């Protein structure tokens, strides 16, 4: 009986890693690319600092999905793990994985903060694309410098008593920081607290502005951006908390002595990890569902701007064919003369 249960959970774990992982990966790649197209193609978004942060997050999300999720699918789903044998790949993956996670969550936090500050007169001067680009560069430099420690302390290490190797941390103190603060706090509750707090503040401020004489276009834009940020925060809370609570607070303090509980634990870890990667994949679909402005601009970009050149190409092709046929006809006529 226990063998059947273990086999069932092992299959469920494999399906979560491969099926769920590829679904999140493909949905995330498509969504982030569409985000970049919309936010960079239209002047309305190019001149908005909150949209600049969202665009930056989309770029980073693509790196995170490739380096983090796709490599995780290969490691856990297909047992292809070069980090166990190559010191450089081990170091590079840890550096890129954690650095891009911190960058992505920072962009999301900055978007929430920016949306609130843009609604308050004393701080509105900080909400420009120029200022946003400086904040992004500064925070990216900080996380790259932070990632150097990961590159230094990560390496291929031997697992005692098994003869196997794994990619792990060499320094005990840094390992404690990694498991007790980096993941549960910097990549867990802290970004959520910042985003929830400023998202609620922005929502309250927008409601207050709606009672004043504010230009309709600007008010509608602020309402939709605030809704996009706030709903994304709510969804990310649901996606992040299960992984943070179970993997970094619960499973680390519990010992699983029998095979069944160990199989169940591996399944929950795999499932919550895949759900966690949804943070880097769902933004586009949230924006599309909650913002009519975003839907209209997506349709404008895809239909009118990016698909409009097809008729021109077709006309050019037909015109070239006609010219070629006329030239051939003239050659034939000359030949018979």
Phi, psi and omega per residue, in radians:
X1 nan -0.816 -3.134
X2 -1.128 -0.579 3.114
X3 -1.131 -0.649 3.113
X4 -1.168 -0.748 3.127
X5 -1.093 -0.785 3.140
X6 -1.080 -0.768 3.131
X7 -1.093 -0.685 3.128
X8 -1.104 -0.805 -3.134
X9 -1.228 -0.554 3.078
X10 -1.147 -0.721 3.081
X11 -1.150 -0.694 3.113
X12 -1.119 -0.674 3.101
X13 -1.117 -0.777 3.121
X14 -1.110 -0.719 3.131
X15 -1.139 -0.690 3.115
X16 -1.100 -0.776 -3.115
X17 -1.160 -0.766 -3.049
X18 -1.549 -1.016 -3.094
X19 -1.134 -0.925 3.124
X20 -1.126 -0.663 -3.126
X21 -1.124 -0.817 -3.138
X22 -1.169 -0.609 3.105
X23 -1.097 -0.841 3.116
X24 -1.096 -0.713 -3.112
X25 -1.086 -0.888 -3.099
X26 -1.169 -0.772 3.114
X27 -1.087 -0.692 -3.136
X28 -1.202 -0.730 3.123
X29 -1.090 -0.808 3.130
X30 -1.096 -0.828 -3.108
X31 -1.096 -0.772 -3.118
X32 -1.194 -0.651 3.094
X33 -1.131 -0.724 3.102
X34 -1.157 -0.653 3.050
X35 -1.009 -0.824 -3.115
X36 -1.098 -0.728 3.136
X37 -1.072 -0.838 -3.108
X38 -1.152 -0.834 -3.042
X39 -1.231 -0.451 -3.119
X40 -1.715 -0.255 -3.084
X41 -1.542 -0.420 -3.031
X42 -1.914 2.355 -3.124
X43 -1.089 -0.582 3.138
X44 -0.964 -0.760 -3.126
X45 -1.486 -0.604 -3.116
X46 -1.067 -0.461 -3.110
X47 -1.678 0.138 -3.121
X48 -1.919 2.170 -3.078
X49 -1.155 -0.647 3.119
X50 -1.083 -0.714 3.102
X51 -1.164 -0.552 3.083
X52 -1.107 -0.746 3.087
X53 -1.112 -0.695 3.127
X54 -1.140 -0.668 3.091
X55 -1.129 -0.775 3.114
X56 -1.062 -0.730 3.110
X57 -1.082 -0.668 3.140
X58 -1.131 -0.718 3.080
X59 -1.067 -0.804 -3.116
X60 -1.175 -0.648 3.135
X61 -1.033 -0.647 3.123
X62 -1.088 -0.792 3.088
X63 -1.067 -0.729 -3.123
X64 -1.129 -0.714 3.134
X65 -1.152 -0.658 -3.132
X66 -1.299 -0.903 -3.060
X67 -1.312 -0.718 -3.066
X68 -1.497 -1.090 -3.010
X69 -1.276 -0.843 -3.101
X70 -1.083 -0.734 3.100
X71 -1.164 -0.601 3.097
X72 -1.141 -0.673 3.082
X73 -1.077 -0.770 3.138
X74 -1.138 -0.679 -3.080
X75 -1.239 -0.930 -3.038
X76 -1.515 -0.484 -3.096
X77 -1.577 -0.624 -3.060
X78 -2.092 0.042 3.127
X79 1.016 0.605 3.057
X80 -1.809 1.781 -3.007
X81 -2.354 1.489 3.120
X82 -1.204 -0.245 3.126
X83 -1.189 -0.282 3.116
X84 -1.400 -0.312 -3.064
X85 -2.059 -0.433 -3.097
X86 -1.915 2.092 3.131
X87 -1.117 -0.722 -3.099
X88 -1.153 -0.762 3.138
X89 -1.123 -0.683 3.074
X90 -1.023 -0.877 -3.125
X91 -1.134 -0.776 -3.089
X92 -1.130 -0.702 -3.139
X93 -1.165 -0.778 3.123
X94 -1.076 -0.759 3.134
X95 -1.072 -0.899 -3.076
X96 -1.204 -0.710 -3.109
X97 -1.040 -0.949 -3.067
X98 -1.266 -0.702 -3.109
X99 -1.098 -0.797 -3.139
X100 -1.202 -0.573 3.044
X101 -1.073 -0.838 3.135
X102 -1.102 -0.699 3.103
X103 -1.102 -0.792 -3.102
X104 -1.098 -0.818 3.141
X105 -1.165 -0.579 3.092
X106 -1.137 -0.742 3.096
X107 -1.063 -0.712 3.124
X108 -1.143 -0.717 3.094
X109 -1.123 -0.776 3.135
X110 -1.099 -0.620 3.104
X111 -1.115 -0.743 3.128
X112 -1.163 -0.769 3.125
X113 -1.111 -0.776 -3.122
X114 -1.073 -0.713 -3.118
X115 -1.117 -0.630 3.078
X116 -1.233 -0.808 -3.098
X117 -1.128 -0.553 3.137
X118 -1.164 -0.314 -3.130
X119 -1.667 -0.088 -3.139
X120 -1.972 2.208 -3.017
X121 -1.021 -0.785 -3.067
X122 -1.084 -0.457 -3.050
X123 -1.937 0.099 -3.043
X124 -1.128 -0.433 -3.120
X125 -1.171 -0.298 3.104
X126 -1.448 -0.155 -3.039
X127 -1.749 1.051 3.057
X128 -2.135 2.783 -3.137
X129 -1.109 -0.636 3.127
X130 -1.101 -0.809 3.115
X131 -1.150 -0.703 -3.140
X132 -1.077 -0.708 3.137
X133 -1.121 -0.632 3.100
X134 -1.185 -0.733 3.110
X135 -1.092 -0.723 -3.135
X136 -1.113 -0.806 3.135
X137 -1.063 -0.777 -3.118
X138 -1.086 -0.818 -3.085
X139 -1.230 -0.574 3.098
X140 -1.179 -0.702 3.103
X141 -1.088 -0.740 3.126
X142 -1.030 -0.816 -3.088
X143 -1.268 -0.512 3.059
X144 -1.167 -0.754 3.081
X145 -1.101 -0.697 3.077
X146 -1.075 -0.660 -3.112
X147 -1.209 -0.361 3.110
X148 -1.043 -0.638 3.108
X149 -1.113 -0.649 3.075
X150 -1.112 -0.717 3.134
X151 -1.125 -0.621 -3.117
X152 -1.288 -0.806 -2.994
X153 -1.548 -0.190 3.105
X154 -1.526 2.467 3.102
X155 -2.977 2.970 3.077
X156 -1.349 2.162 -3.121
X157 -2.181 2.704 3.125
X158 -1.543 2.454 3.078
X159 -1.590 2.091 -3.049
X160 -1.063 2.353 3.052
X161 1.410 -0.066 -3.110
X162 -2.020 -0.396 -3.081
X163 1.320 0.137 -3.136
X164 -1.772 2.876 3.106
X165 -2.119 2.783 3.099
X166 -2.641 2.847 3.069
X167 -1.548 2.024 -3.076
X168 -2.519 -2.939 -3.109
X169 -1.826 2.363 -3.098
X170 -1.449 -0.600 -3.042
X171 -1.600 2.214 -3.103
X172 -1.150 -0.755 3.140
X173 -1.096 -0.754 3.124
X174 -1.200 -0.554 3.095
X175 -1.115 -0.676 3.085
X176 -1.152 -0.772 3.078
X177 -1.033 -0.724 -3.107
X178 -1.088 -0.810 -3.021
X179 -1.538 -0.459 -3.057
X180 -1.763 -0.368 -3.074
X181 -2.223 -0.819 -3.048
X182 -1.046 -0.979 -3.096
X183 -1.333 -0.905 -3.076
X184 -1.227 -0.472 -3.066
X185 -1.836 -1.122 -3.076
X186 -1.129 -0.594 3.135
X187 -1.878 0.166 -3.107
X188 -2.178 -1.699 -2.963
X189 -1.315 -0.582 -3.060
X190 -1.098 -0.889 3.091
X191 -1.040 -0.625 3.139
X192 -1.159 -0.746 3.134
X193 -1.078 -0.794 -3.141
X194 -1.080 -0.823 -3.066
X195 -1.228 -0.696 3.103
X196 -1.129 -0.777 -3.098
X197 -1.077 -0.910 -3.094
X198 -1.289 -0.488 3.059
X199 -1.139 -0.758 3.104
X200 -1.161 -0.737 3.109
X201 -1.046 -0.736 3.121
X202 -1.134 -0.696 3.140
X203 -1.111 -0.786 3.127
X204 -1.103 -0.725 -3.128
X205 -1.140 -0.706 3.105
X206 -1.100 -0.723 3.107
X207 -1.090 -0.627 3.127
X208 -1.230 -0.681 -3.137
X209 -1.186 -0.510 -3.124
X210 -1.124 -0.323 3.123
X211 -1.570 -0.080 -3.141
X212 -1.865 3.067 3.124
X213 -1.506 1.553 3.134
X214 -2.057 2.421 3.104
X215 -0.859 2.338 -3.035
X216 -1.064 -0.730 -3.106
X217 -1.088 -0.829 3.141
X218 -1.138 -0.733 -3.138
X219 -1.093 -0.751 -3.140
X220 -1.131 -0.709 3.106
X221 -1.103 -0.783 3.141
X222 -1.121 -0.689 3.121
X223 -1.080 -0.784 -3.075
X224 -1.237 -0.713 3.100
X225 -1.117 -0.716 3.122
X226 -1.113 -0.737 3.113
X227 -1.107 -0.746 3.117
X228 -1.040 -0.804 -3.124
X229 -1.156 -0.771 -3.051
X230 -1.195 -0.757 3.134
X231 -1.172 -0.660 3.093
X232 -1.085 -0.680 3.094
X233 -1.084 -0.821 -3.126
X234 -1.042 -0.750 3.126
X235 -1.159 -0.727 -3.122
X236 -1.157 -0.520 3.051
X237 -1.077 -0.783 3.136
X238 -1.141 -0.625 -3.096
X239 -1.374 -0.518 -2.995
X240 -1.607 -0.755 -3.004
X241 -1.032 -0.764 3.132
X242 -1.010 -0.741 -3.140
X243 -1.159 -0.806 -3.100
X244 -1.139 -0.783 -3.084
X245 -1.182 -0.838 -3.045
X246 -1.300 -0.848 -3.004
X247 -1.341 -0.543 -3.011
X248 -2.004 -0.097 3.090
X249 -2.118 -0.659 -3.043
X250 -1.666 -1.063 -3.011
X251 -1.107 -0.482 3.132
X252 -1.239 -0.349 -3.110
X253 -1.860 0.049 -3.093
X254 -2.065 2.441 3.094
X255 -1.791 2.242 3.136
X256 -1.793 1.861 -2.999
X257 -1.534 -0.557 -3.086
X258 -1.808 2.874 -3.049
X259 -1.210 -0.591 -3.105
X260 -1.165 -0.865 3.140
X261 -1.122 -0.571 3.089
X262 -1.173 -0.694 3.111
X263 -1.161 -0.703 3.097
X264 -1.107 -0.728 3.127
X265 -1.078 -0.756 3.127
X266 -1.119 -0.644 3.107
X267 -1.152 -0.779 -3.131
X268 -1.134 -0.705 3.096
X269 -1.074 -0.806 -3.134
X270 -1.101 -0.753 -3.101
X271 -1.169 -0.818 -3.128
X272 -1.193 -0.533 3.099
X273 -1.178 -0.779 3.117
X274 -1.099 -0.738 3.109
X275 -1.091 -0.691 3.122
X276 -1.040 -0.683 3.134
X277 -1.168 -0.225 3.021
X278 -1.063 -0.407 3.057
X279 -0.942 -0.578 -3.058
X280 -1.703 0.154 -3.053
X281 -2.230 -0.363 -2.913
X282 -1.661 -0.135 -2.994
X283 -0.968 -0.840 -3.101
X284 -1.018 -0.758 -3.068
X285 -1.224 -0.552 3.043
X286 -1.172 -0.843 3.135
X287 -1.028 -0.720 -3.103
X288 -1.149 -0.678 -3.075
X289 -1.315 -0.645 -2.976
X290 -1.727 -0.247 -3.044
X291 -2.116 1.955 3.071
X292 -1.160 -0.570 3.105
X293 -1.103 -0.751 3.127
X294 -1.129 -0.720 3.131
X295 -1.090 -0.764 -3.141
X296 -1.124 -0.720 -3.112
X297 -1.269 -0.546 3.037
X298 -1.117 -0.797 3.111
X299 -1.079 -0.705 3.123
X300 -1.086 -0.779 -3.116
X301 -1.139 -0.846 -3.047
X302 -1.262 -0.721 -3.024
X303 -1.519 -0.876 -3.003
X304 -1.535 -0.638 -3.060
X305 -1.608 -0.810 -3.007
X306 -1.656 -0.304 3.093
X307 -1.850 -0.106 -3.085
X308 -1.197 -0.445 -3.075
X309 -1.302 -0.248 -3.121
X310 -1.108 -0.817 3.091
X311 -1.029 -0.666 3.111
X312 -1.064 -0.739 3.127
X313 -1.148 -0.703 3.129
X314 -1.126 -0.770 3.112
X315 -1.085 -0.713 3.124
X316 -1.107 -0.705 3.132
X317 -1.130 -0.782 3.133
X318 -1.103 -0.740 -3.139
X319 -1.090 -0.729 3.122
X320 -1.142 -0.663 3.114
X321 -1.129 -0.722 3.131
X322 -1.107 -0.780 3.125
X323 -1.063 -0.726 3.136
X324 -1.127 -0.713 3.131
X325 -1.154 -0.703 3.092
X326 -1.078 -0.744 3.127
X327 -1.099 -0.730 3.114
X328 -1.120 -0.700 3.136
X329 -1.085 -0.742 3.134
X330 -1.124 -0.681 3.109
X331 -1.110 -0.701 3.123
X332 -1.125 -0.769 3.138
X333 -1.089 -0.714 3.109
X334 -1.119 -0.663 -3.130
X335 -1.115 -0.750 -3.101
X336 -1.313 -0.385 3.078
X337 -1.208 nan nan
